[in-house]
């Protein structure tokens, strides 16, 4: 996949030059592949960050700060930077604000960014705002995409993990079990998201004792 995306980027450069929306999309797609490699190295992460930043800068200049493509690249960059990054929080807040303005609060893309911001706030210790945002994101995704959609399951897992941290085990356990059951059915028992749900349920049951 990486070689194909590199080839696509090279071909687009030949056709369009460097300052074209297709170039920005190709850079974003290549960064996604590098970020999600099972055997990724530090170099892959650094290269992915560089590509996201280039895509974001180009889209901001060519398309505008609140264009959907720009917001997508910002969201992806924030995910890569991680939940301990002040820059990531600023990016998430801008993405949520921009997507809410352009797409509406109930749009799945807006809700996914809201869930990501909630995860970051949880790490920072702002548990009440994190809980409020995570519930809002989960309920919205459940309504718009359905209970079994991968985005809903990710948000469900995020909410369950937050509730475990808050020691709200009775609220968390049904969500943990539902996320695990649905991920096993749709993704398989060995998928990394399924294994994350296994770990979360095991931690919950251990914490309840």
Secondary structure in CASP SS format (residue, H / E / C, confidence):
PFRMAT SS
TARGET T0000
AUTHOR 0000-0000-0000
METHOD secondary structure of the structure
MODEL  1
X C 1.00
X H 1.00
X H 1.00
X H 1.00
X H 1.00
X H 1.00
X H 1.00
X H 1.00
X H 1.00
X H 1.00
X H 1.00
X H 1.00
X H 1.00
X H 1.00
X H 1.00
X H 1.00
X C 1.00
X C 1.00
X C 1.00
X C 1.00
X H 1.00
X H 1.00
X H 1.00
X H 1.00
X H 1.00
X H 1.00
X H 1.00
X H 1.00
X H 1.00
X H 1.00
X H 1.00
X H 1.00
X H 1.00
X H 1.00
X H 1.00
X H 1.00
X C 1.00
X C 1.00
X C 1.00
X C 1.00
X C 1.00
X H 1.00
X H 1.00
X H 1.00
X H 1.00
X H 1.00
X H 1.00
X H 1.00
X H 1.00
X H 1.00
X H 1.00
X H 1.00
X H 1.00
X H 1.00
X H 1.00
X H 1.00
X H 1.00
X H 1.00
X H 1.00
X H 1.00
X H 1.00
X H 1.00
X C 1.00
X C 1.00
X C 1.00
X C 1.00
X C 1.00
X H 1.00
X H 1.00
X H 1.00
X H 1.00
X H 1.00
X H 1.00
X H 1.00
X H 1.00
X H 1.00
X H 1.00
X H 1.00
X H 1.00
X H 1.00
X H 1.00
X C 1.00
X C 1.00
X C 1.00
X C 1.00
X H 1.00
X H 1.00
X H 1.00
X H 1.00
X H 1.00
X H 1.00
X H 1.00
X H 1.00
X H 1.00
X H 1.00
X H 1.00
X H 1.00
X H 1.00
X H 1.00
X H 1.00
X H 1.00
X H 1.00
X H 1.00
X C 1.00
X C 1.00
X C 1.00
X C 1.00
X H 1.00
X H 1.00
X H 1.00
X H 1.00
X H 1.00
X H 1.00
X H 1.00
X H 1.00
X H 1.00
X H 1.00
X H 1.00
X H 1.00
X H 1.00
X H 1.00
X H 1.00
X H 1.00
X H 1.00
X C 1.00
X C 1.00
X H 1.00
X H 1.00
X H 1.00
X H 1.00
X H 1.00
X H 1.00
X H 1.00
X H 1.00
X H 1.00
X H 1.00
X H 1.00
X H 1.00
X H 1.00
X H 1.00
X H 1.00
X H 1.00
X H 1.00
X H 1.00
X H 1.00
X C 1.00
X C 1.00
X C 1.00
X C 1.00
X H 1.00
X H 1.00
X H 1.00
X H 1.00
X H 1.00
X H 1.00
X H 1.00
X H 1.00
X H 1.00
X H 1.00
X H 1.00
X H 1.00
X H 1.00
X H 1.00
X H 1.00
X H 1.00
X C 1.00
X C 1.00
X C 1.00
X H 1.00
X H 1.00
X H 1.00
X H 1.00
X H 1.00
X H 1.00
X H 1.00
X H 1.00
X H 1.00
X H 1.00
X H 1.00
X H 1.00
X H 1.00
X H 1.00
X H 1.00
X H 1.00
X H 1.00
X H 1.00
X H 1.00
X C 1.00
X C 1.00
X C 1.00
X C 1.00
X H 1.00
X H 1.00
X H 1.00
X H 1.00
X H 1.00
X H 1.00
X H 1.00
X H 1.00
X H 1.00
X H 1.00
X H 1.00
X H 1.00
X H 1.00
X H 1.00
X H 1.00
X H 1.00
X H 1.00
X C 1.00
END
